Amino acid sequence: MENPSDLKYTKDHEWVRIIGDTGVIGITDYAQHSLTDIVFVELPQVGKKTEISKSMAVVESVKSVSDVFAPVSCEVIEVNKELEGKPQLVNQEPYAKGWIAKIKILDKNQLNQLMSKADYDNYLQTIKH
């Protein structure tokens, strides 16, 4: 699956779609593929404030449990409740219906630390075996 060019990426394989002062976040196709079948998503609480690179959600697969880290310092303003009954959406549509949370970006300068699609694609080449 192609990584969308309108997103920013982290080295921990999260993505963020920026819409003004807000963002939509999820995990990348690489991350969901590495985790295999996702069976549970622990969504963050609406109103929760999280600092950049701190855990904000948990994704559980048949093989492991992984934290989802905040790509920027943020406040959760909405969560994808559909994942409560259909966590497999993260596997099926990681960049669309599999989003995890909508956030208010608290420090827009931190967006400069994120990778573009080209940067992320190059990064993946360095870690794939």
Secondary structure in CASP SS format (residue, H / E / C, confidence):
PFRMAT SS
TARGET T0000
AUTHOR 0000-0000-0000
METHOD secondary structure of the structure
MODEL  1
M C 1.00
E C 1.00
N C 1.00
P C 1.00
S C 1.00
D C 1.00
L C 1.00
K E 1.00
Y E 1.00
T C 1.00
K C 1.00
D C 1.00
H C 1.00
E E 1.00
W E 1.00
V E 1.00
R E 1.00
I E 1.00
I E 1.00
G C 1.00
D C 1.00
T E 1.00
G E 1.00
V E 1.00
I E 1.00
G E 1.00
I E 1.00
T C 1.00
D H 1.00
Y H 1.00
A H 1.00
Q H 1.00
H H 1.00
S H 1.00
L H 1.00
T C 1.00
D C 1.00
I E 1.00
V E 1.00
F E 1.00
V E 1.00
E E 1.00
L C 1.00
P C 1.00
Q C 1.00
V C 1.00
G C 1.00
K C 1.00
K E 1.00
T E 1.00
E C 1.00
I C 1.00
S C 1.00
K C 1.00
S E 1.00
M E 1.00
A E 1.00
V E 1.00
V E 1.00
E E 1.00
S E 1.00
V C 1.00
K C 1.00
S C 1.00
V E 1.00
S E 1.00
D E 1.00
V E 1.00
F E 1.00
A C 1.00
P C 1.00
V C 1.00
S C 1.00
C E 1.00
E E 1.00
V E 1.00
I E 1.00
E E 1.00
V E 1.00
N C 1.00
K C 1.00
E H 1.00
L H 1.00
E H 1.00
G H 1.00
K C 1.00
P C 1.00
Q C 1.00
L H 1.00
V H 1.00
N H 1.00
Q H 1.00
E C 1.00
P C 1.00
Y C 1.00
A C 1.00
K C 1.00
G C 1.00
W C 1.00
I C 1.00
A E 1.00
K E 1.00
I E 1.00
K E 1.00
I E 1.00
L C 1.00
D C 1.00
K H 1.00
N H 1.00
Q H 1.00
L H 1.00
N H 1.00
Q H 1.00
L C 1.00
M E 1.00
S C 1.00
K H 1.00
A H 1.00
D H 1.00
Y H 1.00
D H 1.00
N H 1.00
Y H 1.00
L H 1.00
Q H 1.00
T H 1.00
I H 1.00
K C 1.00
H C 1.00
END
